[in-house]
Amino acid sequence: MSEVPEQFRTRDCVILYKGDAYPVTVDERMAIGGWSGGQGVQWVGSTKDEFLVTYSDGYYAGFLLWGSDESSDRYTAMTKNQPVYLFTTIGAGGWIIMTSSYERYTYASRQSGPLVPLVYNASDRLVFSLRGFWTKEDEWTLSGDPRAPNNYFIGFVMQAPTAATEQYLTIQVSI
């Protein structure tokens, strides 16, 4: 596959092929903490008539199409509105995306240092990390989580991050 250096990357998540998209409500934790485009989310129970999501801890509902405060939204109607009104849009189904929202360092090195880069290769199987970012590591197993192993694969690497792609990871999403 050839690299795509001419692709504009002004967002955390660049859509190359669109799947299903749904409006959802974010929980208070996400409204306070914010999120990046490409961030993984999972469903949360709600007493209201709404589809409610929070940061993924390995489970998935989908990924967020836009960040809560991306520079591309400055001076538009969306500026700062998503966290205030508690809404966003998730992607599910089959997508092809480029995102900067992936784990760059191994789980073990993030826990105790020094940081060791994660190396991605074409066709690597992807899941969401305990922080809701795309990763090839099974962090449930690595952390001793009783839910291990994480068999919820949700995508594959199409193109590893490089200087030519401005370090974006290209993913074939299969949620």
N, C-alpha and C positions, 0 to 999 in steps of 0.2 A: 504494500500500500504506500502510495506517495504521501509525503507530508503536505499539509495545507497551510502554508505560512500566510496566505492572503486572507484568511478568515478573520473577521473583526472580533476582537475579544474585549468588549467593553462591559461585560457582565460576568458574574460568577459561573453562570451556566449558559452555554450557547447551544441552541437547538438546531440540529442538522436534519432530523427527521422526527415528526411529531406523532405521538401516540395519543392516548386518552388523557384528558385534563379535567380536573374537578375543583370547584371552589370549596374551601374548607375553613374552619375556624381554628385558630391556634390557641393553646392554653396560656394561662397567665405567665408561666415560666418562660415560654418562648417570646411572649410580648415584651417582657422585661429584658431578656437576654439577647433578643434579635436572632437573625439567622442569615445564612448565606444561600445564594442560589445553588442548587444541587444538593443541599442538605437533605439527609434522609429523615423521614418522619414515620411515626407509627400511630395507630388509632388509640384513642383514649375514650373510656366510657363517659357519657354526659347525661345529665338529667334534663337537658334542653333538647329541642328538636334541631340538632345540628350535627355535622360531621366534624369531630374534634380530633386534632392531632397534637403530638408533642415530639420532641427530639427522639429519634430512634436510639435504642440501646441494643440493636441487632435485629429486632423485628422490623417489619416494613408495612407501610401503606403506600408509599411512593416517595418521590423526591420533590423538593420545592423548585418551581421554575424561576423564581426571582428572589433575590435577597431582600431583607427588610429595609435596607438603607444603601442601595447601590448607587454609585456615582451616576449611572445612566438614567436614574429616576430624578435626579436633582432638577428642580424647576418644572416638574410635570405634575399632573393631578395625583400621581401615586406617591409623591414625596412624603415620607414619614406616615402615610395613611395606614399601611398594613398593620403595624404594631398597635396603633391607636384604635382601629376598628376591629382588630383581632381576626383578620382574614388573610388568606393567601391562596395560591393555586398549586395543586400537586399534579405531578405527572405519574401515570401508571401505564401498564401495557408495554408495547414495543416502541422504543425511542432510540435515536442515536443522538448523543449529546457530547459536548466537550465541557469539562468542568474543572474548576480550581478547588473544589470541595472534596478532597480526598486525603487520606492519611499519607503524609510524606515520610514518616519515620516509624520504625517497628514499634509494636506495642511494648515489648520489654524495655527498649531504650527510652521510651517516653515515661516509663515508671521509675527508672533508676539512673538513666544517662550512662555514658554519653550518647547523644542521639545518633542512631544508625539509619541511614536512608533506606526506605523501602524501594526496591527496584521492580518496576512493572514491565511486563512483556505482553505482546499480542497474545490473545486467547486466555490470559489469566482469568480465573473465576473470581467474581467480586461479591462481597456481602457488605452490610453496613457495620461499622465499628461500634464500640460501646458509646462513642460520641456522635454517632450518626453520620460519619463520613464514609465514603466509598473506600474499601480496603480489600486486599487479597488475603489478609490474615484472619483466622478464626479466633477472634478475641474472647469469645465465650470459653473456648478450650484453654487459651493462654492465661486467662485470668482465674481459672478454676470455677467459673460460673456453672451452677448445676444444670443449666439449660443446654450445655455443650453436648455434642458439637453443633455449630451453627451450619445447618444444611440449607438455609434459606438463600441460595444463590439468586442474585437479582440482576446480574449482568456479566458482561465479559469485556476485557480490554480490547479495543480495536487498534488503538495507537497509544504507545507509551508517551509520557510527558518528555518533551525535548525543548531545547532552546528555540527551535524553529516553530514550535506550537505554543511558545510563551509559557511552558510548563503546564499546559492544560492536559488532562487525561481524557481521551476519547473513548466513550463507552457505548456498547450495544446493550441497552437496558431491556430486561426481561421480567418486569414485575407483573 
